[in-house]
Amino acid sequence: MDDEPNAMDDEPMYDADRVVAPTPGSAITIPETANKFTIKGNHLTLIKGNQIDGRTKTDPHKHIHKFLRIYDMFKYRDTENEAVRLMMFPLSLTGEAKTWLDELNEGTIET
């Protein structure tokens, strides 16, 4: 077994050779009902404390599962859960994962 780190471990999850430009607007469409509440500070801390950076050694499926487990602890009265999840999800991304989200076309993610 090779103990040397693999150079690919620090590469972004998407192909680094392609040229992309950020898309104006948000890739995530948030329902208008989401404007009627504020995300609680301790909830933001939990989400930001469990961010994914998008490197190849990170598992996006595990991240989504963990994000949903953390999110399921939250309850917001008179607000659809889906809207809250859509607002919080970008906060769970950092580094290359955040870059990936920022490069998606506007309105790509609706659920």
N, CA, C and O atoms as CSV, one atom per row, in Angstrom:
chain,resi,resn,atom,element,x,y,z
A,1,MET,N,N,0.847,-1.189,0.000
A,1,MET,CA,C,0.000,0.000,0.000
A,1,MET,C,C,0.882,1.240,0.000
A,1,MET,O,O,1.847,1.313,0.762
A,2,ASP,N,N,0.576,2.177,-0.813
A,2,ASP,CA,C,1.364,3.385,-0.978
A,2,ASP,C,C,0.896,4.441,0.015
A,2,ASP,O,O,-0.276,4.816,0.012
A,3,ASP,N,N,1.816,4.933,0.879
A,3,ASP,CA,C,1.462,5.947,1.864
A,3,ASP,C,C,1.567,7.361,1.319
A,3,ASP,O,O,1.165,8.316,1.984
A,4,GLU,N,N,2.106,7.503,0.106
A,4,GLU,CA,C,2.243,8.806,-0.505
A,4,GLU,C,C,0.869,9.325,-0.909
A,4,GLU,O,O,0.070,8.571,-1.464
A,5,PRO,N,N,0.578,10.591,-0.645
A,5,PRO,CA,C,-0.723,11.124,-1.080
A,5,PRO,C,C,-0.805,11.161,-2.597
A,5,PRO,O,O,0.172,11.457,-3.285
A,6,ASN,N,N,-1.959,10.862,-3.086
A,6,ASN,CA,C,-2.209,10.892,-4.517
A,6,ASN,C,C,-2.420,12.343,-4.938
A,6,ASN,O,O,-3.202,13.063,-4.318
A,7,ALA,N,N,-1.734,12.767,-5.978
A,7,ALA,CA,C,-1.864,14.149,-6.455
A,7,ALA,C,C,-3.308,14.475,-6.824
A,7,ALA,O,O,-3.726,15.629,-6.734
A,8,MET,N,N,-4.063,13.474,-7.233
A,8,MET,CA,C,-5.454,13.691,-7.624
A,8,MET,C,C,-6.350,13.992,-6.419
A,8,MET,O,O,-7.461,14.496,-6.589
A,9,ASP,N,N,-5.876,13.686,-5.193
A,9,ASP,CA,C,-6.695,13.912,-4.006
A,9,ASP,C,C,-7.059,15.374,-3.812
A,9,ASP,O,O,-8.094,15.686,-3.223
A,10,ASP,N,N,-6.218,16.266,-4.303
A,10,ASP,CA,C,-6.484,17.685,-4.143
A,10,ASP,C,C,-7.075,18.325,-5.389
A,10,ASP,O,O,-7.218,19.546,-5.455
A,11,GLU,N,N,-7.414,17.518,-6.363
A,11,GLU,CA,C,-8.016,18.036,-7.586
A,11,GLU,C,C,-9.514,18.232,-7.372
A,11,GLU,O,O,-10.131,17.501,-6.597
A,12,PRO,N,N,-10.099,19.209,-8.051
A,12,PRO,CA,C,-11.543,19.382,-7.966
A,12,PRO,C,C,-12.269,18.152,-8.513
A,12,PRO,O,O,-11.711,17.386,-9.298
A,13,MET,N,N,-13.508,17.979,-8.089
A,13,MET,CA,C,-14.287,16.826,-8.518
A,13,MET,C,C,-14.603,16.894,-10.004
A,13,MET,O,O,-14.783,15.855,-10.640
A,14,TYR,N,N,-14.673,18.092,-10.569
A,14,TYR,CA,C,-14.925,18.200,-11.999
A,14,TYR,C,C,-13.599,18.387,-12.731
A,14,TYR,O,O,-12.582,18.670,-12.099
A,15,ASP,N,N,-13.599,18.238,-14.004
A,15,ASP,CA,C,-12.395,18.317,-14.828
A,15,ASP,C,C,-11.786,19.709,-14.779
A,15,ASP,O,O,-12.424,20.686,-15.174
A,16,ALA,N,N,-10.559,19.800,-14.296
A,16,ALA,CA,C,-9.895,21.089,-14.118
A,16,ALA,C,C,-9.500,21.737,-15.440
A,16,ALA,O,O,-9.179,22.925,-15.462
A,17,ASP,N,N,-9.515,20.984,-16.548
A,17,ASP,CA,C,-9.082,21.523,-17.826
A,17,ASP,C,C,-10.144,22.369,-18.529
A,17,ASP,O,O,-9.832,23.081,-19.483
A,18,ARG,N,N,-11.372,22.300,-18.075
A,18,ARG,CA,C,-12.402,23.042,-18.788
A,18,ARG,C,C,-12.478,24.482,-18.289
A,18,ARG,O,O,-12.188,24.758,-17.125
A,19,VAL,N,N,-12.859,25.370,-19.150
A,19,VAL,CA,C,-12.991,26.780,-18.806
A,19,VAL,C,C,-14.472,27.066,-18.609
A,19,VAL,O,O,-15.300,26.726,-19.454
A,20,VAL,N,N,-14.791,27.686,-17.497
A,20,VAL,CA,C,-16.187,27.999,-17.194
A,20,VAL,C,C,-16.286,29.444,-16.742
A,20,VAL,O,O,-15.317,30.035,-16.266
A,21,ALA,N,N,-17.452,29.985,-16.896
A,21,ALA,CA,C,-17.716,31.345,-16.423
A,21,ALA,C,C,-18.886,31.289,-15.458
A,21,ALA,O,O,-19.859,30.578,-15.710
A,22,PRO,N,N,-18.809,32.021,-14.366
A,22,PRO,CA,C,-19.924,32.028,-13.422
A,22,PRO,C,C,-21.218,32.485,-14.096
A,22,PRO,O,O,-21.211,33.364,-14.958
A,23,THR,N,N,-22.305,31.880,-13.691
A,23,THR,CA,C,-23.617,32.227,-14.217
A,23,THR,C,C,-24.248,33.272,-13.309
A,23,THR,O,O,-24.300,33.070,-12.095
A,24,PRO,N,N,-24.727,34.381,-13.860
A,24,PRO,CA,C,-25.407,35.358,-13.009
A,24,PRO,C,C,-26.693,34.771,-12.445
A,24,PRO,O,O,-27.330,33.933,-13.081
A,25,GLY,N,N,-27.067,35.206,-11.268
A,25,GLY,CA,C,-28.267,34.678,-10.635
A,25,GLY,C,C,-27.949,33.411,-9.875
A,25,GLY,O,O,-26.798,32.979,-9.819
A,26,SER,N,N,-28.964,32.823,-9.297
A,26,SER,CA,C,-28.774,31.636,-8.475
A,26,SER,C,C,-29.175,30.384,-9.224
A,26,SER,O,O,-30.173,30.368,-9.944
A,27,ALA,N,N,-28.386,29.332,-9.047
A,27,ALA,CA,C,-28.720,28.040,-9.647
A,27,ALA,C,C,-29.898,27.411,-8.923
A,27,ALA,O,O,-30.569,26.534,-9.467
A,28,ILE,N,N,-30.152,27.855,-7.698
A,28,ILE,CA,C,-31.220,27.288,-6.884
A,28,ILE,C,C,-32.421,28.217,-6.909
A,28,ILE,O,O,-32.314,29.403,-6.596
A,29,THR,N,N,-33.569,27.662,-7.287
A,29,THR,CA,C,-34.817,28.415,-7.286
A,29,THR,C,C,-35.492,28.221,-5.930
A,29,THR,O,O,-35.856,27.102,-5.567
A,30,ILE,N,N,-35.655,29.292,-5.198
A,30,ILE,CA,C,-36.258,29.239,-3.867
A,30,ILE,C,C,-37.675,29.801,-3.955
A,30,ILE,O,O,-37.872,30.914,-4.441
A,31,PRO,N,N,-38.667,29.029,-3.483
A,31,PRO,CA,C,-40.056,29.508,-3.526
A,31,PRO,C,C,-40.210,30.836,-2.781
A,31,PRO,O,O,-39.503,31.096,-1.807
A,32,GLU,N,N,-41.127,31.658,-3.243
A,32,GLU,CA,C,-41.341,32.966,-2.626
A,32,GLU,C,C,-41.750,32.871,-1.166
A,32,GLU,O,O,-41.505,33.804,-0.402
A,33,THR,N,N,-42.362,31.775,-0.763
A,33,THR,CA,C,-42.777,31.610,0.639
A,33,THR,C,C,-41.577,31.632,1.576
A,33,THR,O,O,-41.737,31.873,2.772
A,34,ALA,N,N,-40.385,31.387,1.059
A,34,ALA,CA,C,-39.183,31.335,1.889
A,34,ALA,C,C,-38.779,32.708,2.412
A,34,ALA,O,O,-37.957,32.797,3.324
A,35,ASN,N,N,-39.331,33.767,1.861
A,35,ASN,CA,C,-38.964,35.112,2.303
A,35,ASN,C,C,-39.633,35.510,3.617
A,35,ASN,O,O,-39.422,36.621,4.102
A,36,LYS,N,N,-40.430,34.627,4.196
A,36,LYS,CA,C,-41.200,34.972,5.380
A,36,LYS,C,C,-40.570,34.484,6.680
A,36,LYS,O,O,-41.243,34.488,7.710
A,37,PHE,N,N,-39.309,34.067,6.674
A,37,PHE,CA,C,-38.683,33.574,7.887
A,37,PHE,C,C,-37.190,33.870,7.864
A,37,PHE,O,O,-36.634,34.253,6.835
A,38,THR,N,N,-36.555,33.686,9.014
A,38,THR,CA,C,-35.115,33.871,9.139
A,38,THR,C,C,-34.512,32.577,9.650
A,38,THR,O,O,-35.045,31.957,10.570
A,39,ILE,N,N,-33.406,32.172,9.059
A,39,ILE,CA,C,-32.721,30.963,9.518
A,39,ILE,C,C,-32.045,31.274,10.851
A,39,ILE,O,O,-31.372,32.295,10.994
A,40,LYS,N,N,-32.230,30.397,11.808
A,40,LYS,CA,C,-31.681,30.588,13.150
A,40,LYS,C,C,-30.165,30.417,13.142
A,40,LYS,O,O,-29.625,29.583,12.415
A,41,GLY,N,N,-29.488,31.218,13.960
A,41,GLY,CA,C,-28.024,31.223,14.016
A,41,GLY,C,C,-27.413,29.878,14.342
A,41,GLY,O,O,-26.412,29.490,13.740
A,42,ASN,N,N,-28.007,29.150,15.299
A,42,ASN,CA,C,-27.434,27.850,15.646
A,42,ASN,C,C,-27.611,26.842,14.513
A,42,ASN,O,O,-26.814,25.913,14.387
A,43,HIS,N,N,-28.628,27.010,13.699
A,43,HIS,CA,C,-28.814,26.149,12.536
A,43,HIS,C,C,-27.745,26.446,11.491
A,43,HIS,O,O,-27.201,25.531,10.873
A,44,LEU,N,N,-27.450,27.713,11.299
A,44,LEU,CA,C,-26.383,28.100,10.367
A,44,LEU,C,C,-25.040,27.518,10.816
A,44,LEU,O,O,-24.251,27.045,9.998
A,45,THR,N,N,-24.798,27.562,12.116
A,45,THR,CA,C,-23.546,27.021,12.652
A,45,THR,C,C,-23.431,25.533,12.373
A,45,THR,O,O,-22.361,25.061,11.990
A,46,LEU,N,N,-24.513,24.782,12.557
A,46,LEU,CA,C,-24.485,23.343,12.278
A,46,LEU,C,C,-24.216,23.062,10.811
A,46,LEU,O,O,-23.406,22.196,10.483
A,47,ILE,N,N,-24.881,23.780,9.933
A,47,ILE,CA,C,-24.703,23.564,8.498
A,47,ILE,C,C,-23.291,23.942,8.074
A,47,ILE,O,O,-22.631,23.177,7.370
A,48,LYS,N,N,-22.822,25.111,8.493
A,48,LYS,CA,C,-21.489,25.561,8.095
A,48,LYS,C,C,-20.386,24.707,8.720
A,48,LYS,O,O,-19.281,24.630,8.183
A,49,GLY,N,N,-20.681,24.069,9.846
A,49,GLY,CA,C,-19.707,23.193,10.486
A,49,GLY,C,C,-19.586,21.850,9.791
A,49,GLY,O,O,-18.712,21.055,10.139
A,50,ASN,N,N,-20.431,21.583,8.830
A,50,ASN,CA,C,-20.425,20.312,8.103
A,50,ASN,C,C,-20.423,20.552,6.601
A,50,ASN,O,O,-21.236,19.988,5.868
A,51,GLN,N,N,-19.506,21.390,6.155
A,51,GLN,CA,C,-19.421,21.738,4.740
A,51,GLN,C,C,-18.612,20.699,3.961
A,51,GLN,O,O,-17.788,19.976,4.520
A,52,ILE,N,N,-18.874,20.650,2.666
A,52,ILE,CA,C,-18.104,19.803,1.758
A,52,ILE,C,C,-17.323,20.729,0.841
A,52,ILE,O,O,-17.839,21.746,0.376
A,53,ASP,N,N,-16.064,20.363,0.584
A,53,ASP,CA,C,-15.228,21.239,-0.230
A,53,ASP,C,C,-15.125,20.807,-1.688
A,53,ASP,O,O,-14.613,21.561,-2.515
A,54,GLY,N,N,-15.599,19.616,-2.018
A,54,GLY,CA,C,-15.621,19.194,-3.413
A,54,GLY,C,C,-14.364,18.513,-3.908
A,54,GLY,O,O,-14.237,18.275,-5.109
A,55,ARG,N,N,-13.445,18.194,-3.041
A,55,ARG,CA,C,-12.245,17.464,-3.469
A,55,ARG,C,C,-12.606,16.011,-3.725
A,55,ARG,O,O,-13.637,15.540,-3.246
A,56,THR,N,N,-11.783,15.299,-4.465
A,56,THR,CA,C,-12.109,13.933,-4.882
A,56,THR,C,C,-12.261,12.963,-3.720
A,56,THR,O,O,-12.983,11.976,-3.853
A,57,LYS,N,N,-11.619,13.201,-2.603
A,57,LYS,CA,C,-11.748,12.287,-1.465
A,57,LYS,C,C,-13.064,12.485,-0.711
A,57,LYS,O,O,-13.390,11.685,0.166
A,58,THR,N,N,-13.814,13.515,-1.027
A,58,THR,CA,C,-15.090,13.745,-0.364
A,58,THR,C,C,-16.203,13.050,-1.138
A,58,THR,O,O,-16.158,12.963,-2.365
A,59,ASP,N,N,-17.183,12.566,-0.423
A,59,ASP,CA,C,-18.293,11.833,-1.030
A,59,ASP,C,C,-19.541,12.708,-1.016
A,59,ASP,O,O,-20.105,12.943,0.052
A,60,PRO,N,N,-19.990,13.199,-2.175
A,60,PRO,CA,C,-21.158,14.088,-2.210
A,60,PRO,C,C,-22.436,13.401,-1.722
A,60,PRO,O,O,-23.316,14.062,-1.170
A,61,HIS,N,N,-22.548,12.096,-1.917
A,61,HIS,CA,C,-23.740,11.381,-1.452
A,61,HIS,C,C,-23.793,11.358,0.074
A,61,HIS,O,O,-24.857,11.544,0.664
A,62,LYS,N,N,-22.652,11.129,0.707
A,62,LYS,CA,C,-22.593,11.170,2.175
A,62,LYS,C,C,-22.895,12.576,2.673
A,62,LYS,O,O,-23.554,12.752,3.697
A,63,HIS,N,N,-22.409,13.575,1.943
A,63,HIS,CA,C,-22.664,14.957,2.344
A,63,HIS,C,C,-24.165,15.262,2.319
A,63,HIS,O,O,-24.700,15.844,3.262
A,64,ILE,N,N,-24.833,14.872,1.248
A,64,ILE,CA,C,-26.284,15.104,1.140
A,64,ILE,C,C,-27.008,14.388,2.279
A,64,ILE,O,O,-27.891,14.964,2.914
A,65,HIS,N,N,-26.637,13.142,2.538
A,65,HIS,CA,C,-27.266,12.372,3.621
A,65,HIS,C,C,-27.061,13.084,4.964
A,65,HIS,O,O,-28.002,13.221,5.746
A,66,LYS,N,N,-25.837,13.533,5.225
A,66,LYS,CA,C,-25.539,14.219,6.485
A,66,LYS,C,C,-26.279,15.558,6.550
A,66,LYS,O,O,-26.823,15.919,7.594
A,67,PHE,N,N,-26.297,16.289,5.439
A,67,PHE,CA,C,-27.023,17.564,5.394
A,67,PHE,C,C,-28.490,17.355,5.747
A,67,PHE,O,O,-29.047,18.105,6.549
A,68,LEU,N,N,-29.121,16.343,5.156
A,68,LEU,CA,C,-30.540,16.081,5.423
A,68,LEU,C,C,-30.765,15.636,6.864
A,68,LEU,O,O,-31.766,16.008,7.476
A,69,ARG,N,N,-29.844,14.843,7.413
A,69,ARG,CA,C,-29.964,14.425,8.823
A,69,ARG,C,C,-29.904,15.637,9.744
A,69,ARG,O,O,-30.697,15.757,10.678
A,70,ILE,N,N,-28.961,16.531,9.476
A,70,ILE,CA,C,-28.854,17.747,10.287
A,70,ILE,C,C,-30.096,18.604,10.083
A,70,ILE,O,O,-30.698,19.074,11.048
A,71,TYR,N,N,-30.475,18.806,8.830
A,71,TYR,CA,C,-31.631,19.645,8.542
A,71,TYR,C,C,-32.902,19.118,9.203
A,71,TYR,O,O,-33.720,19.906,9.678
A,72,ASP,N,N,-33.078,17.803,9.241
A,72,ASP,CA,C,-34.295,17.214,9.806
A,72,ASP,C,C,-34.486,17.551,11.281
A,72,ASP,O,O,-35.564,17.330,11.832
A,73,MET,N,N,-33.458,18.080,11.918
A,73,MET,CA,C,-33.587,18.517,13.315
A,73,MET,C,C,-34.265,19.879,13.408
A,73,MET,O,O,-34.691,20.278,14.492
A,74,PHE,N,N,-34.374,20.600,12.295
A,74,PHE,CA,C,-34.913,21.953,12.285
A,74,PHE,C,C,-36.408,21.944,11.974
A,74,PHE,O,O,-36.890,21.110,11.208
A,75,LYS,N,N,-37.118,22.867,12.569
A,75,LYS,CA,C,-38.527,23.072,12.246
A,75,LYS,C,C,-38.774,24.570,12.126
A,75,LYS,O,O,-38.418,25.350,13.009
A,76,TYR,N,N,-39.393,24.952,11.014
A,76,TYR,CA,C,-39.750,26.350,10.789
A,76,TYR,C,C,-41.252,26.418,10.559
A,76,TYR,O,O,-41.769,25.847,9.599
A,77,ARG,N,N,-41.933,27.103,11.426
A,77,ARG,CA,C,-43.381,27.215,11.354
A,77,ARG,C,C,-43.811,27.992,10.118
A,77,ARG,O,O,-43.195,28.991,9.747
A,78,ASP,N,N,-44.868,27.519,9.495
A,78,ASP,CA,C,-45.472,28.196,8.342
A,78,ASP,C,C,-44.533,28.329,7.143
A,78,ASP,O,O,-44.701,29.224,6.314
A,79,THR,N,N,-43.555,27.446,7.053
A,79,THR,CA,C,-42.631,27.468,5.916
A,79,THR,C,C,-42.418,26.044,5.434
A,79,THR,O,O,-42.236,25.130,6.238
A,80,GLU,N,N,-42.440,25.858,4.127
A,80,GLU,CA,C,-42.223,24.523,3.564
A,80,GLU,C,C,-40.793,24.074,3.836
A,80,GLU,O,O,-39.851,24.853,3.687
A,81,ASN,N,N,-40.636,22.813,4.235
A,81,ASN,CA,C,-39.303,22.270,4.487
A,81,ASN,C,C,-38.403,22.390,3.264
A,81,ASN,O,O,-37.214,22.686,3.383
A,82,GLU,N,N,-38.974,22.160,2.102
A,82,GLU,CA,C,-38.194,22.208,0.869
A,82,GLU,C,C,-37.569,23.592,0.672
A,82,GLU,O,O,-36.414,23.697,0.260
A,83,ALA,N,N,-38.312,24.630,0.959
A,83,ALA,CA,C,-37.798,25.991,0.796
A,83,ALA,C,C,-36.627,26.245,1.733
A,83,ALA,O,O,-35.638,26.862,1.339
A,84,VAL,N,N,-36.732,25.776,2.964
A,84,VAL,CA,C,-35.655,25.967,3.935
A,84,VAL,C,C,-34.423,25.187,3.493
A,84,VAL,O,O,-33.308,25.703,3.557
A,85,ARG,N,N,-34.612,23.962,3.052
A,85,ARG,CA,C,-33.478,23.153,2.563
A,85,ARG,C,C,-32.772,23.850,1.402
A,85,ARG,O,O,-31.543,23.903,1.357
A,86,LEU,N,N,-33.550,24.378,0.472
A,86,LEU,CA,C,-32.973,25.052,-0.690
A,86,LEU,C,C,-32.166,26.285,-0.278
A,86,LEU,O,O,-31.140,26.589,-0.886
A,87,MET,N,N,-32.625,26.983,0.742
A,87,MET,CA,C,-31.900,28.161,1.216
A,87,MET,C,C,-30.621,27.771,1.948
A,87,MET,O,O,-29.607,28.459,1.833
A,88,MET,N,N,-30.661,26.676,2.696
A,88,MET,CA,C,-29.518,26.277,3.507
A,88,MET,C,C,-28.450,25.509,2.729
A,88,MET,O,O,-27.271,25.568,3.081
A,89,PHE,N,N,-28.842,24.796,1.684
A,89,PHE,CA,C,-27.890,23.931,0.998
A,89,PHE,C,C,-26.625,24.650,0.521
A,89,PHE,O,O,-25.532,24.125,0.730
A,90,PRO,N,N,-26.718,25.818,-0.105
A,90,PRO,CA,C,-25.484,26.485,-0.546
A,90,PRO,C,C,-24.514,26.767,0.601
A,90,PRO,O,O,-23.302,26.833,0.395
A,91,LEU,N,N,-25.052,26.932,1.805
A,91,LEU,CA,C,-24.204,27.193,2.966
A,91,LEU,C,C,-23.412,25.956,3.381
A,91,LEU,O,O,-22.449,26.057,4.141
A,92,SER,N,N,-23.817,24.790,2.883
A,92,SER,CA,C,-23.117,23.553,3.219
A,92,SER,C,C,-21.971,23.277,2.250
A,92,SER,O,O,-21.290,22.257,2.362
A,93,LEU,N,N,-21.762,24.178,1.307
A,93,LEU,CA,C,-20.708,23.999,0.301
A,93,LEU,C,C,-19.599,25.033,0.495
A,93,LEU,O,O,-19.843,26.168,0.905
A,94,THR,N,N,-18.394,24.609,0.193
A,94,THR,CA,C,-17.242,25.503,0.239
A,94,THR,C,C,-16.261,25.075,-0.846
A,94,THR,O,O,-16.408,23.996,-1.421
A,95,GLY,N,N,-15.291,25.883,-1.125
A,95,GLY,CA,C,-14.249,25.518,-2.084
A,95,GLY,C,C,-14.789,25.155,-3.454
A,95,GLY,O,O,-15.627,25.858,-4.019
A,96,GLU,N,N,-14.287,24.028,-3.982
A,96,GLU,CA,C,-14.667,23.583,-5.322
A,96,GLU,C,C,-16.152,23.248,-5.423
A,96,GLU,O,O,-16.756,23.439,-6.478
A,97,ALA,N,N,-16.750,22.751,-4.336
A,97,ALA,CA,C,-18.180,22.439,-4.362
A,97,ALA,C,C,-18.999,23.715,-4.536
A,97,ALA,O,O,-19.982,23.724,-5.276
A,98,LYS,N,N,-18.606,24.778,-3.867
A,98,LYS,CA,C,-19.294,26.067,-4.002
A,98,LYS,C,C,-19.092,26.625,-5.412
A,98,LYS,O,O,-20.015,27.188,-5.999
A,99,THR,N,N,-17.883,26.466,-5.951
A,99,THR,CA,C,-17.608,26.903,-7.317
A,99,THR,C,C,-18.511,26.163,-8.293
A,99,THR,O,O,-19.072,26.766,-9.209
A,100,TRP,N,N,-18.650,24.847,-8.094
A,100,TRP,CA,C,-19.532,24.034,-8.952
A,100,TRP,C,C,-20.945,24.603,-8.937
A,100,TRP,O,O,-21.549,24.789,-9.994
A,101,LEU,N,N,-21.482,24.881,-7.742
A,101,LEU,CA,C,-22.845,25.404,-7.635
A,101,LEU,C,C,-22.950,26.761,-8.330
A,101,LEU,O,O,-23.913,27.019,-9.053
A,102,ASP,N,N,-21.973,27.615,-8.113
A,102,ASP,CA,C,-21.998,28.959,-8.702
A,102,ASP,C,C,-21.943,28.926,-10.224
A,102,ASP,O,O,-22.372,29.876,-10.880
A,103,GLU,N,N,-21.417,27.839,-10.793
A,103,GLU,CA,C,-21.279,27.748,-12.245
A,103,GLU,C,C,-22.484,27.105,-12.937
A,103,GLU,O,O,-22.547,27.071,-14.166
A,104,LEU,N,N,-23.422,26.603,-12.168
A,104,LEU,CA,C,-24.631,26.035,-12.765
A,104,LEU,C,C,-25.494,27.153,-13.340
A,104,LEU,O,O,-25.440,28.292,-12.877
A,105,ASN,N,N,-26.267,26.827,-14.325
A,105,ASN,CA,C,-27.192,27.791,-14.912
A,105,ASN,C,C,-28.260,28.200,-13.908
A,105,ASN,O,O,-28.642,27.417,-13.038
A,106,GLU,N,N,-28.726,29.405,-14.035
A,106,GLU,CA,C,-29.770,29.923,-13.160
A,106,GLU,C,C,-30.993,29.027,-13.213
A,106,GLU,O,O,-31.434,28.637,-14.294
A,107,GLY,N,N,-31.544,28.697,-12.051
A,107,GLY,CA,C,-32.758,27.894,-11.968
A,107,GLY,C,C,-32.556,26.407,-12.190
A,107,GLY,O,O,-33.539,25.684,-12.354
A,108,THR,N,N,-31.318,25.920,-12.203
A,108,THR,CA,C,-31.044,24.516,-12.439
A,108,THR,C,C,-31.620,23.611,-11.344
A,108,THR,O,O,-32.111,22.520,-11.633
A,109,ILE,N,N,-31.559,24.061,-10.100
A,109,ILE,CA,C,-32.011,23.256,-8.956
A,109,ILE,C,C,-33.318,23.830,-8.426
A,109,ILE,O,O,-33.381,24.991,-8.023
A,110,GLU,N,N,-34.358,23.005,-8.433
A,110,GLU,CA,C,-35.671,23.456,-7.957
A,110,GLU,C,C,-36.154,22.657,-6.756
A,110,GLU,O,O,-37.079,23.078,-6.062
A,111,THR,N,N,-35.537,21.508,-6.507
A,111,THR,CA,C,-35.917,20.661,-5.367
A,111,THR,C,C,-34.685,20.142,-4.686
A,111,THR,O,O,-34.785,19.409,-3.702
